């Protein structure tokens, strides 16, 4: 028998067949520390974020700056 969308149970509770407590070796946040080690978050000022539309542009601008700084240091070592 087909059911209409109104007949479906839309609760957020997991069904009993999805009981992950009995899963061996599973643990919450198992890879969280490893993920945090590689994650770097930087908050940009409003005027900077307005000038750069996405992460790719931010990375390109930072790489350009780092290359410029490295070239400048090799020419004028202080």
C-alpha positions as CSV (number, residue, x, y, z in Angstrom):
1,X,0.0,0.0,0.0
2,X,1.4,3.4,-1.0
3,X,1.7,6.1,1.5
4,X,1.3,9.8,1.0
5,X,3.9,12.3,2.3
6,X,1.6,13.2,5.1
7,X,1.6,9.7,6.4
8,X,5.4,9.5,6.9
9,X,6.9,9.9,10.3
10,X,9.4,12.8,10.1
11,X,10.9,12.5,13.5
12,X,14.6,13.1,14.0
13,X,15.0,10.1,16.3
14,X,17.0,7.3,14.8
15,X,15.2,4.0,14.2
16,X,16.1,1.0,16.5
17,X,17.9,-0.8,13.6
18,X,20.4,2.1,13.6
19,X,21.8,1.5,17.1
20,X,25.4,2.4,16.8
21,X,26.2,1.7,20.5
22,X,26.8,-1.9,19.7
23,X,29.3,-1.2,16.9
24,X,32.7,-2.4,17.8
25,X,35.6,0.0,17.5
26,X,33.4,3.0,16.9
27,X,33.9,6.0,19.0
28,X,32.7,9.6,18.8
29,X,35.3,12.1,17.5
30,X,37.8,9.4,16.7
31,X,39.5,11.6,14.0
32,X,38.6,15.0,15.5
33,X,42.1,15.7,16.9
34,X,43.8,14.8,13.6
35,X,41.4,17.0,11.7
36,X,42.0,20.0,14.1
37,X,45.8,19.6,13.6
38,X,45.4,20.4,9.9
39,X,42.6,22.9,10.1
40,X,43.6,26.6,10.2
41,X,40.9,29.2,10.4
42,X,41.6,32.9,9.9
43,X,39.1,35.7,10.4
44,X,39.5,38.4,7.8
45,X,38.6,42.0,8.4
46,X,35.6,43.4,6.6
47,X,37.6,45.4,4.0
48,X,39.8,42.5,3.2
49,X,36.9,40.0,2.8
50,X,35.1,42.5,0.6
51,X,38.1,42.6,-1.8
52,X,38.4,38.8,-2.0
53,X,35.4,36.7,-3.1
54,X,36.5,33.2,-2.0
55,X,39.1,31.0,-0.4
56,X,40.9,30.6,-3.7
57,X,41.5,34.3,-4.1
58,X,42.6,34.6,-0.5
59,X,45.2,31.8,-1.0
60,X,46.4,33.3,-4.3
61,X,46.9,36.7,-2.7
62,X,48.7,35.2,0.3
63,X,51.0,33.2,-2.0
64,X,51.8,36.2,-4.1
65,X,52.6,38.2,-0.9
66,X,54.8,35.4,0.4
67,X,56.7,35.1,-2.9
68,X,57.2,38.9,-2.9
69,X,58.5,38.9,0.6
70,X,60.9,36.0,-0.1
71,X,62.2,37.8,-3.2
72,X,62.6,41.0,-1.2
73,X,64.5,39.2,1.6
74,X,66.9,37.5,-0.9
75,X,67.7,40.9,-2.5
76,X,68.0,42.9,0.7
77,X,69.0,40.5,3.6
78,X,68.8,42.5,6.8
